[in-house]
């Protein structure tokens, strides 16, 4: 299980069954649950704006989650299992860690360019 506090009032948990839950810490109520991964989730990272999150798992998928609306924004297949994912402080780039490699991705305008992962584009509102 992975836990992260993207803000002082919210907690995100990522579990081994591929489920992500977003909690409000004031009453510890569940705001949203996300399901997309088909197996163990390895890591989750929340964008600096807290509006979206990324996750990677054993299913070799990279998912983007809309934390404001509680739904998946898109997914792309990675060439290998992502073991970690992290945003930079500006929210314009993120990395996916897989084995001994680190892939760097850049946000271009309102689009996230997965050019090194099969040329997929996802719309992102940040």
N, C-alpha and C positions, 0 to 999 in steps of 0.2 A: 504494500500500500504506500502511496505517495501523498503527502500532505503539503499544501502551500497556502500561505496567507497573502493573497494579492493586494488586499487592503486591510485596514484595521477592523473592518466590519464583515469581511467575507473569508471563507475557507473553501478550498477546493481539495477534494480527495479523489485519487485515482486508484482503482482497485484491480486485483488480479483477474477478475472476471470481465475486464474491459469496460467497466462502468465508471463514469465521472459524476460526482455530485458537487453542487455548489450550495454552500450553506451560508445563511446570515448568522453571524456570531452573537447577535444580541439575544435572540430567542433560540438559537441553534436549530432553526427551521430549515428544511430543504427548499431552496428556491427552484432549482432545476436539476434534472438528471440527464446525462448524455450517454447514449450507447451507439457505438460504431465499430469499435475494435472487436474482432472475433476471438481474440485470445488475450493473454496477459498484457497489460499495459506497462511499459517500462518507464515512461516519464511524461510529465505535463508541464507546460510553461505558459504563464499568463502574460499577455502583452502589457507594456507599461501603462496603457490607458485603461486596462482591465476590461476592455470591450470584447476581446477575443482571446482564445487560448489555443495552443497547439499541443498535440499528443502524438507519441510514437509507441509502437508495441511489437510484440513478437510476430504479429501478422504482416509485418513489413509495410504497414500503412502509416502515413502522416495525415492526421486529421486536423481541421480547423473548426473551432467551436465558437458560436456567437453566444457569449456569456450574458448579453443584455436581453436576448430573446429566447434563450434556452434551446437552441437547435444547432445541428451541424451545418457548417458553411461549405464544406467540401472535403475531399480526401484525394490523396494520390498514392500510388504504389511506389515504394522505395526499392532500390536494387538489393538492399540488404536490411536486416533488422536494425531499426533505430534504437539505440540504448539510452540516448539522452537528447534533449532539445532545450535550447536556451535562447531568449531574446537578448539583443544588446540593449543598452540603456536608452537609446533613442527610439527603439521600436521599428527601426528601418531595416534591420537585418536580424536573422536568427541562424543558429547552427543546429545541425543534426549530427550527433556522434554515433558512429557505427563501427564497432571494432577498433581498429587503429586509425580510422579516417575521420575527419571532420569536414562536413560539407557546409558551405556558407551560402545563404540565400538572401536576396535583397528585395525590399519592397519598392516598387516603382509606382509613384502616384497612388491611385486607389487600387492598384492590382499587385498581387503577390506573384512574383515570377519564379516558378519552379523550373527554370530553364535547364538546370543540370539534372532534373528528374523528369524526363520525358516531355518537356515543353508544356506543362500544364499551367494554366492561369486561374487564380481564384480571386473573386471580388472581395475586397476587405474594406470595411469602413472603420477607420481609426481616427 
